[in-house]
Amino acid sequence: MRPILELLEKQGGAIWSLSPDDSVYNALEMLADWNVGALMVMDGDKLVGVFSERDYTRKIALVGRSSKDTQVKDIMTAQVFTVSPKTSTDDCMALMSQNKIRHLPVVDGSKVVGMVSIRDLMDDIIKDREQTISQLQNYITS
């Protein structure tokens, strides 16, 4: 159970965000450019929401709205779960599972330090398990 900060440091500390006033179309372009499934919505330095592919599909595509005429603030998820840099990866996974979410912003006090996805956590868990197996195999064969 390592703190989520260690995982963020491995990622390089990129913070992908957009403004609540950006168009949904612009947000989709950012998702594609950065090959991510969600972006933090920031008003200056303040986290005000998360925009995800899920927000787009459920609140634009399925209801026939225009992504060019709709602002991110109109469809973003405003009730955002966050974790601190000290939160364990296991606790992050549990929070995501319990709340059926795929992205967690990491906030230190009022400062946003990054965001992790469920894929980031799964990759980390798999890598950790593979290292444990390898160490056990080496121990057994020594």
C-alpha positions as CSV (number, residue, x, y, z in Angstrom):
1,M,0.0,0.0,0.0
2,R,2.0,2.9,-1.3
3,P,0.9,6.5,-1.2
4,I,-0.7,7.8,-4.4
5,L,2.0,10.5,-4.6
6,E,4.6,7.8,-5.6
7,L,2.4,6.9,-8.6
8,L,2.0,10.5,-9.6
9,E,5.8,11.1,-9.4
10,K,6.3,8.2,-11.9
11,Q,3.8,9.8,-14.3
12,G,5.8,13.0,-14.5
13,G,3.4,15.4,-12.8
14,A,1.4,16.5,-15.8
15,I,-1.8,18.3,-14.9
16,W,-4.3,18.2,-17.8
17,S,-7.0,20.7,-17.3
18,L,-9.4,23.2,-19.0
19,S,-11.5,26.1,-18.1
20,P,-15.3,25.8,-17.3
21,D,-15.9,28.3,-20.1
22,D,-14.2,26.1,-22.8
23,S,-16.5,24.5,-25.3
24,V,-17.2,20.7,-25.0
25,Y,-15.8,20.4,-28.5
26,N,-12.5,21.9,-27.3
27,A,-12.5,19.5,-24.4
28,L,-12.9,16.6,-26.7
29,E,-10.0,17.8,-28.8
30,M,-7.9,17.9,-25.6
31,L,-8.9,14.4,-24.6
32,A,-7.8,13.2,-28.0
33,D,-4.6,15.2,-28.1
34,W,-3.5,14.0,-24.6
35,N,-5.0,10.5,-25.0
36,V,-6.8,10.7,-21.7
37,G,-10.4,9.9,-20.6
38,A,-10.9,12.9,-18.3
39,L,-9.7,16.4,-17.6
40,M,-9.8,18.5,-14.5
41,V,-11.9,21.7,-14.8
42,M,-10.0,24.5,-13.2
43,D,-11.1,28.1,-12.4
44,G,-7.7,29.6,-12.0
45,D,-6.0,27.4,-9.4
46,K,-9.3,26.1,-8.0
47,L,-10.6,22.6,-9.0
48,V,-14.3,23.1,-9.9
49,G,-15.1,19.8,-11.6
50,V,-14.0,17.0,-13.9
51,F,-15.0,16.6,-17.5
52,S,-14.9,13.0,-18.8
53,E,-15.9,11.0,-21.9
54,R,-18.8,9.7,-19.8
55,D,-20.0,13.3,-19.3
56,Y,-19.9,13.8,-23.1
57,T,-21.7,10.6,-24.0
58,R,-24.5,11.0,-21.4
59,K,-25.1,14.7,-21.5
60,I,-24.3,15.7,-25.1
61,A,-24.4,12.7,-27.5
62,L,-27.4,10.9,-26.0
63,V,-29.5,14.0,-25.7
64,G,-28.6,15.6,-29.1
65,R,-26.9,18.7,-27.8
66,S,-24.1,20.4,-29.8
67,S,-20.6,20.0,-28.4
68,K,-19.6,23.3,-30.1
69,D,-22.4,25.3,-28.5
70,T,-22.2,23.8,-25.0
71,Q,-19.7,24.9,-22.4
72,V,-17.9,22.4,-20.1
73,K,-19.4,24.0,-17.0
74,D,-22.9,23.0,-18.3
75,I,-22.1,19.2,-18.3
76,M,-19.0,18.6,-16.1
77,T,-19.2,16.6,-13.0
78,A,-19.1,19.2,-10.2
79,Q,-19.4,16.9,-7.2
80,V,-15.8,15.6,-7.3
81,F,-14.2,13.1,-5.1
82,T,-10.6,13.9,-4.3
83,V,-7.7,12.3,-2.4
84,S,-4.6,13.6,-0.7
85,P,-1.1,12.6,-1.9
86,K,-0.8,10.4,1.2
87,T,-3.8,8.3,0.3
88,S,-2.9,4.7,-0.4
89,T,-3.4,3.3,-3.8
90,D,-5.6,0.6,-2.3
91,D,-7.8,3.3,-0.7
92,C,-8.0,5.1,-4.0
93,M,-9.1,1.9,-5.7
94,A,-11.8,1.3,-3.1
95,L,-13.1,4.9,-3.4
96,M,-13.3,4.5,-7.2
97,S,-15.1,1.2,-6.9
98,Q,-17.6,2.3,-4.2
99,N,-18.5,5.4,-6.2
100,K,-18.3,4.0,-9.7
101,I,-15.8,6.6,-10.8
102,R,-12.8,6.3,-13.0
103,H,-10.7,9.4,-12.2
104,L,-9.5,10.9,-8.9
105,P,-7.9,14.3,-8.6
106,V,-5.2,14.4,-6.0
107,V,-5.2,17.6,-3.9
108,D,-2.7,18.7,-1.3
109,G,-4.6,21.3,0.8
110,S,-6.1,23.5,-1.9
111,K,-3.4,22.7,-4.5
112,V,-4.1,20.3,-7.3
113,V,-1.1,18.0,-7.8
114,G,-2.5,15.6,-10.3
115,M,-5.1,13.1,-11.3
116,V,-5.1,9.3,-11.4
117,S,-7.3,6.9,-13.4
118,I,-8.4,3.5,-12.5
119,R,-6.1,2.3,-15.4
120,D,-3.2,3.9,-13.6
121,L,-4.0,2.1,-10.4
122,M,-4.6,-1.2,-12.1
123,D,-1.3,-1.0,-14.0
124,D,0.5,-0.2,-10.7
125,I,-1.2,-3.1,-8.9
126,I,-0.3,-5.5,-11.7
127,K,3.3,-4.4,-11.7
128,D,3.6,-4.7,-8.0
129,R,2.1,-8.2,-8.0
130,E,4.5,-9.2,-10.8
131,Q,7.5,-8.0,-8.8
132,T,6.3,-9.9,-5.7
133,I,5.9,-13.1,-7.8
134,S,9.3,-12.7,-9.3
135,Q,10.9,-12.1,-5.8
136,L,9.1,-15.2,-4.4
137,Q,10.3,-17.3,-7.4
138,N,13.8,-16.2,-6.9
139,Y,13.6,-17.0,-3.2
140,I,12.3,-20.5,-3.9
141,T,14.9,-21.3,-6.5
142,S,17.8,-19.9,-4.5
